[in-house]
Amino acid sequence: MEILLPQSLDEALAMKGEHPEATPIAGGTDLMVDLNFGRQRPTAMIDLNQVTELASWRQEDGHVFLGAGLTYATIVKEMPAFKPLVQASRSVGSPQIRNRGTVGGNLGTASPAGDALPVLAAYDADIVVRSRARGERSMPWHAFLTGPKKTALGNDELILGARWPRRRGPGSFSKIGTRNAMVIAVAGLCLVIDEDGHRVSVALGSVGPTILRAAEAEQQIAAAMESSSCWQDPSVTMPDPVIDQFAEMVAAAAKPLDDVRGTAAYRRHGCRVLARRALTWALNERRLPAWL
């Protein structure tokens, strides 16, 4: 196997253009598992660890750009204002994995259980990619993630990162697993409230062929908050039946299967529990000034 070692993004793009069969690697926390089990046998790999342009984040024109090479540990340290993303990053594997793993790796692997992916979906993120021949393009997260472990990434393209609009409001990420740490999600959920747009976004992981949005549940709770004047007055208490209906609609949006980590019925139940908790946390947080 040939290992290519670019020192800059331009070099990496040139190498990917010349060797479209080469597999990019940064943290390698997913790829090395596949290599060890013989599930992948690339003829060449492009080591992106020296490409510093990918390992940063910035705010620009009301948007946030997260580089594909930024590690989960760095996200936790440098991006505390983005609570759901930090919570998802903290839930990834062990400290060693968080020191190496990247959101770009989650995107490239495109596993429905990738912890960062429901957050990007709830943020309405665009995925930014580039090739040397065709230049840069961006696409909505749902256009990029085309199926289980499948993406719209071209053979000559590299993932640069994700970009999303900065929004004002509380949110969270939580997941259910077979134990409390170092576990692949049986079900994961990210909920984000957009105070200015009067919208609620809910994304589900590990309960379908790819990441799912609970669109009907989003519309239901946003409308309920509008009719009760909760958007204008965060102290307004949402009735339990409204929250229960929201949780049921989130569970209905799931498309789970039975597998070794859990049954479809358990996954739907997990989505129901996670949805109720996440909404309750967000409504309670709205009553506090911390997120303002």
N, C-alpha and C positions, 0 to 999 in steps of 0.2 A: 504494500500500500504506500502511495506517495503522499507525503505531508507537505502542503504548500503553506508558506509563512509570510503573508503580506504584512507590511509595516504601516500601511495607510489604507483608507477606504478606496482610493483610486486603484491601488495595487490589487486589492481584494476583488474589485469589480472586474479588473482586467483578467485576473486569474479565473474568475467564474465564467467570464465570456469565452476564454480559451479552453476551459475544462468544465463544460456544463454538467458533466456527470459527477463532478466532485461534490462531496457533502460538506457544507459549512459546519464548523464546530466552535463553540465558545466554552460554556461550562461543561458540556458533555454529560450532564447528569441523566439525561434520557438516552442519548445516543450510545454512550458506553455500555449501558445495560443491554441494548439491542445487539451491540457488537459482541459482548461476552456470551450472549445466548445464541449467537449465529443468525439472528433475524435480519441483520444487514451485513453486507460485505462490500462496502464502497471501494472502488479502485483508487480513489484519492480523497483527501480531506483538506479543506481550507481552514486553517487555524486562525480565528479572528481575535485572539486574545490581545494582540498588539495593536489592533485597530481602535485607537482611543476615541475616534469620532463617534463610535457606536456606544460608548460607555458613559453617557452623560444625559442630563435632562434639562429642559429650559421652559420658560413661559414666554409666549409670543402672541401678540394681538388677541388677547383673550383666550388663547388656547394653551394647552400643555403638550409638550413633545417629550416622549420617553424613549430614549435610545434602546435599541434591541440588545445591546451588550451590557446594560446596567444590571448589576446583580440584585437579588432580593435583599441581601444584607444592606446594600447601599440605599435601596428604596426605603427601608425601615429607618435608616439613619438620617437621610436627607429630605424625605418627603412626608413629614408628619401631618401636613395639612390635608393629605389625601387618605383619609382614614380607611375606607374600604380597601384600597390598594395596599396599605401597610398591613392591615389585618390578614389579607390574602398572602402577602409575602411572608409574614410570620408563621403562617400555617404550612409553608412548604418545607417538607422533609426535616432534616437535622440542621444544626448550625453550619456544618461542613457543606451541605448542599446549598444552603442559602448564601454562603460565601462564593459559590461558583455558579449556581443556576441563574438564568436570566429570563426575562419576559419574552425576549426574542426566541429563546428555546421553546417556551410554551407555545408560541405562535407557530414555529416551524414544525413541532411535533403534532400540534393540532389535536391533542387528545381531548375528548369531552370532559375529562377529569382534571384538566389543567387549571390550577387554582386561580391564576391571574386572569383567565379568559372571561369568566362571568363579570369581573370588574370592568374590563374593557368594553364588554357588551352593554353593561348598564351605563357606562360613560358615553355610549354612542361613538366609540372611537373609530377612526379611520386607520388602516394599516398602510404604512408608507414603504414602498419597495423601489429598488432601482437596478437597472442593468446598464452596462457600458454602452450598448448599442442603441437601446430604446429610451434611455433616460429614466426619470423618476415618475412614478404614478402612485396614487393612493386609492384605496377602495374601502367601503364600509366593512366592519368586522365580519358581518354575515356573508358578504360576497367573498371575503378572503377565506373563511372557514367553510369549505364546500362539503365536508363529510367527516366521518371518523378518521382522523389522521390523514386528512386530505386538505390541500389548500389550492388557491389560485395562483400560487407563486410560479413564475416561469423558470425554466431550467437555467437561464443565464442571469437570474435576479437574486439579489440579497435583500433580506428584511432590514430596513433602516430603523424602524420603530413604530410607535403608535402615537396618534395625535387626537386629542379630544377637546371640546369646548369646556372652559372652566366654568363651573356652576356653583351657585351658593345654596347650601343646604346640607343637612345631615345624611348619613348613610352608613352601611356596614356590610361586611362580608362574613359569612359563617358557613360551616360545613359539618356534616355528620360522617363519622368514620367508625371503624371497628375498634379503635382505641383513641386516646386523647392526643397522641403525637406521632409524627413520622408515619402518616397514614394517607393512602389514596382515598379521595372523597367517595362516599357512597351517594351523597347528594350535597350540592353546594349552592349557595344563593347569595347574590349581591342585590341590595336595595339602595337606591339613591333618590333623594328628594331634590327637585329643582324648584326652589322658592320663587324665583322670578318668572319661570315659565309655567308654574302651577302644574308640574308633572311629577309623576312617580315612575321610576324605571326599576324593573325587576328582571334579573337574568339568572338562569338556572344552569348548573353544570353537573355532569355525570348522570343525567337522567334522560338522555336522548342521544342521537347519533352525533350531535354537535351542540354547541351552546344554544339555549333557547331563551327567548323573551316571553314573558307572560303578559301579552298585550291587552287582553280583555281585563285581567286583574288590574293592570295599570290604569286603564280607563275608568274602571269601577271605583277605585279608591280616590282617584283625582276628582271625579265628579262628586263623590260623597263629601270630600273635603270642601269642595266649592259650595255645595248646597247647604252645608252646615256652617259656612263662614270660617271654617278652620284655617283656610289659607290666610285670611286677614287677621284672625285671632288665634295664635297657637295655643292659647289656654283652653280652647274648646275641646271637650272630651269626645272622642269618637265612640259611638255605642259598640258594645261587644258584638252584636249580630253583624254589624258592618265589617268589623275586623275579621270575624269568622268567615263571612262570605268571601272576603278578599283572599284569605288563606285557602279556601276551597277552590277558588278560581286559579290560584297559583298552582295548586296540586294538579288541577285538571290540564294545565298547560304542559305538564311533564309527559315525556314519551319513553318511559323506562323499560328495561328488559330485566329478566332474571339473570343473575350471574353469580360467581363465587363470592362476591362481596355483599350481595343483598338481593332480595326479591323486588319485583316491580311494585308490588303493593307496599313494601316497606319504604321504598324510595318515594312513592307518592306521599305516604304519611310523613316522611322526613321533610319533604317540601312544604307540606301544610304547617308543620311545627316551626320550621325555619322562617316561613313567611310571616307567621303571627308574631314571632319574637322580633324579627327585623323591623316590622312596621311599628310595633309597640316601642321598641328602642328609639326609632326615629321620631315618633310623635312625642315621646318624653323629652328627647333632646331638643326638639323645637321650642319647648317651654323654657329652655335655658339659654343664656346668651353666648355660650362657648363657641358655637359655630358661626356667629355673626362676623 
